[in-house]
Amino acid sequence: MMATIPFNDSASGIFDPPPSYDAIYMPVSTNSIQCKRSVFSFLQSKQKCRRALVLSRIHAIVSSPDFTPSSVAQIVKSCAAALPAAEFSNLLQKPNIEDHSALYWAIVNNQRETLLEFTKFILKFSPACSSDLRLACMTVNDHDSFMLLNLGDIVNPKDRSLRRMLRCPQDDIQVYEGDDMDQNRFFVCFVFRMFQKRLRITQKFEVEFVARGRIWALRLYMGEKGKWCIEYCLSGHSLPVHPNAVLQIQSNKPPPGSDTPKHLRLVQHTSGILITEESFHHGHITDKEAKSGFLWQFPDDWPMDDPLELRLTWSDLL
């Protein structure tokens, strides 16, 4: 006779209820998240260290006069390779070195080769960086870098694209000042190519240049009664000045019945003080003779030659 063994539920594990979903999966999921967070934190920390190292190398370049152009190029390229392109471009433009950008210090410390190496990795300057670079050019009176970086495009942003559409070369703006000239005198020569066509399309014309530690602007536009006007003024952050100016417009063609071109010469003597438009509108200067710009009107019969060549001389800059 076969013995019957009673089935003991408590002793057997066959019919034990399965563990809960949370008991099975939650520990694995938590561990996975923690692992991912640890990896992410490690990578983030590593990226911060890499960024800090790159910034320290950039800082060393712009603050030291001992770097040769060839070594600068190699170091900048290695720094660029250590970071994503957008991050490196952003790093160069951030005010992370004594409240200014690396490009600012390259201009202030007269490191043209370094400046050119930096700009190879920047597709377009941010507005803040552009403003910083304008200040740098004004600080060290660097008209060449101002033109090289197209920092004057801020006053006439559409003109650059218009010149590209017209296949028009860049305007030639030459500033002349130096030890052999009076300290309170300088002159600027302008050559505006395709001038009439560009002026008809835009109805106004404006350029900037750097001289005597200020950024100046020159404007041409159609005034009242259909007369062409030319105006000069100061751009933002420039110090006030008492200017006297002489405008000479070169004539490419002689007048009818003559073999000699006749140049237009307009003289302006003023006791007024020239200030920036921001200072004028916000009342920062209380001088009643303060103005934001001085202008001339062209004679009715004066031909607007193309290219337009101007020569402006400023004196008595007190």
Backbone hydrogen bonds, N-H to C=O, Kabsch-Sander energy under -0.5 kcal/mol:
donor,donor_aa,acceptor,acceptor_aa,energy
5,I,3,A,-0.6
9,D,7,F,-0.7
12,S,8,N,-1.7
16,D,13,G,-0.7
24,I,20,S,-1.5
25,Y,21,Y,-2.9
26,M,22,D,-1.6
29,S,25,Y,-2.7
30,T,26,M,-2.9
31,N,27,P,-2.3
32,S,28,V,-2.2
33,I,29,S,-2.4
34,Q,30,T,-2.8
35,C,31,N,-2.4
36,K,32,S,-2.5
37,R,33,I,-2.9
38,S,34,Q,-2.2
39,V,35,C,-2.4
40,F,36,K,-2.8
41,S,37,R,-2.9
42,F,38,S,-2.3
43,L,39,V,-2.7
44,Q,40,F,-2.8
45,S,41,S,-2.7
46,K,42,F,-2.4
47,Q,43,L,-2.4
48,K,44,Q,-2.2
49,C,45,S,-2.2
50,R,46,K,-2.1
51,R,47,Q,-2.6
52,A,48,K,-2.6
53,L,49,C,-2.2
54,V,50,R,-2.3
55,L,51,R,-2.5
56,S,52,A,-2.1
57,R,53,L,-1.8
58,I,54,V,-2.4
59,H,55,L,-2.7
60,A,56,S,-1.9
61,I,57,R,-1.8
62,V,58,I,-2.2
63,S,59,H,-1.3
64,S,60,A,-0.7
64,S,61,I,-0.8
67,F,64,S,-0.5
72,V,68,T,-2.3
73,A,69,P,-2.1
74,Q,70,S,-1.6
75,I,71,S,-2.4
76,V,72,V,-2.7
77,K,73,A,-2.0
78,S,74,Q,-2.1
79,C,75,I,-2.3
80,A,76,V,-2.4
81,A,77,K,-1.9
82,A,78,S,-0.9
82,A,79,C,-0.6
83,L,79,C,-0.5
83,L,80,A,-0.8
88,F,84,P,-2.5
89,S,85,A,-2.3
90,N,86,A,-2.1
91,L,87,E,-2.3
92,L,88,F,-2.0
93,Q,89,S,-1.1
94,K,90,N,-1.2
96,N,94,K,-2.2
97,I,100,H,-2.3
100,H,97,I,-1.3
102,A,92,L,-1.0
103,L,92,L,-1.0
105,W,101,S,-1.6
106,A,102,A,-1.7
107,I,103,L,-1.8
108,V,104,Y,-2.6
109,N,105,W,-2.4
110,N,107,I,-1.7
111,Q,106,A,-3.4
112,R,110,N,-0.7
115,L,111,Q,-2.4
116,L,112,R,-2.3
117,E,113,E,-2.0
118,F,114,T,-2.4
119,T,115,L,-2.2
120,K,116,L,-0.9
120,K,117,E,-0.6
121,F,118,F,-1.9
122,I,119,T,-1.4
123,L,121,F,-0.5
130,S,126,S,-2.8
131,S,127,P,-2.1
132,D,128,A,-1.9
133,L,129,C,-2.5
134,R,130,S,-2.0
135,L,131,S,-1.8
136,A,132,D,-1.8
137,C,133,L,-2.4
138,M,134,R,-2.0
139,T,135,L,-2.5
140,V,136,A,-1.9
142,D,137,C,-2.7
143,H,141,N,-1.0
146,F,142,D,-1.4
147,M,143,H,-2.2
148,L,144,D,-2.7
149,L,145,S,-2.2
150,N,147,M,-1.2
151,L,146,F,-2.2
153,D,150,N,-1.3
154,I,151,L,-0.8
155,V,152,G,-1.4
156,N,152,G,-0.5
159,D,156,N,-1.4
160,R,156,N,-0.6
161,S,157,P,-0.6
162,L,158,K,-2.1
163,R,159,D,-2.9
164,R,160,R,-1.7
165,M,161,S,-2.1
166,L,162,L,-2.2
167,R,163,R,-0.7
167,R,164,R,-0.6
168,C,163,R,-3.1
172,D,191,V,-1.9
173,I,171,D,-0.6
174,Q,189,C,-2.4
176,Y,187,F,-2.8
177,E,175,V,-0.6
181,M,178,G,-1.5
185,R,182,D,-1.7
186,F,314,W,-2.0
187,F,176,Y,-1.7
188,V,312,L,-2.8
189,C,174,Q,-2.5
190,F,310,L,-2.7
191,V,172,D,-2.0
192,F,308,L,-2.8
193,R,191,V,-0.7
195,F,192,F,-0.7
198,R,194,M,-2.3
199,L,195,F,-2.5
200,R,196,Q,-2.3
201,I,197,K,-1.6
202,T,198,R,-2.3
203,Q,199,L,-2.5
205,F,220,L,-2.1
207,V,218,L,-2.1
209,F,216,W,-1.9
211,A,214,R,-2.2
214,R,211,A,-1.4
216,W,209,F,-2.8
216,W,214,R,-0.6
217,A,233,C,-2.7
218,L,207,V,-2.7
219,R,231,E,-3.2
220,L,205,F,-3.0
221,Y,229,C,-2.0
222,M,203,Q,-0.8
223,G,221,Y,-0.6
223,G,227,K,-3.8
226,G,223,G,-1.0
227,K,224,E,-1.3
229,C,221,Y,-3.0
230,I,296,W,-2.2
231,E,219,R,-2.7
232,Y,294,F,-2.5
233,C,217,A,-2.1
234,L,275,I,-0.5
235,S,215,I,-3.0
238,S,235,S,-1.6
241,V,274,L,-1.8
244,N,315,S,-1.8
245,A,268,Q,-1.8
246,V,313,T,-2.2
247,L,266,L,-3.3
248,Q,311,R,-2.7
249,I,264,L,-2.7
250,Q,248,Q,-0.6
250,Q,309,E,-2.3
252,N,250,Q,-0.5
258,S,255,P,-1.7
263,H,261,P,-0.6
264,L,249,I,-1.9
266,L,247,L,-3.2
268,Q,245,A,-2.8
274,L,241,V,-3.5
275,I,273,I,-0.5
275,I,291,K,-2.7
277,E,234,L,-0.7
280,F,276,T,-2.1
281,H,277,E,-2.7
282,H,278,E,-1.9
283,G,279,S,-0.6
283,G,280,F,-0.6
284,H,279,S,-1.9
285,I,279,S,-0.7
290,A,287,D,-1.6
291,K,273,I,-2.7
294,F,232,Y,-2.0
296,W,230,I,-2.6
298,F,228,W,-2.8
302,W,299,P,-1.6
305,D,303,P,-1.1
308,L,192,F,-2.0
309,E,250,Q,-0.5
309,E,307,P,-0.5
310,L,190,F,-2.0
310,L,308,L,-0.5
311,R,248,Q,-2.4
312,L,188,V,-2.6
313,T,246,V,-2.4
314,W,186,F,-3.0
315,S,244,N,-2.4
316,D,184,N,-0.5
317,L,184,N,-0.9
318,L,242,H,-0.7
318,L,316,D,-1.4
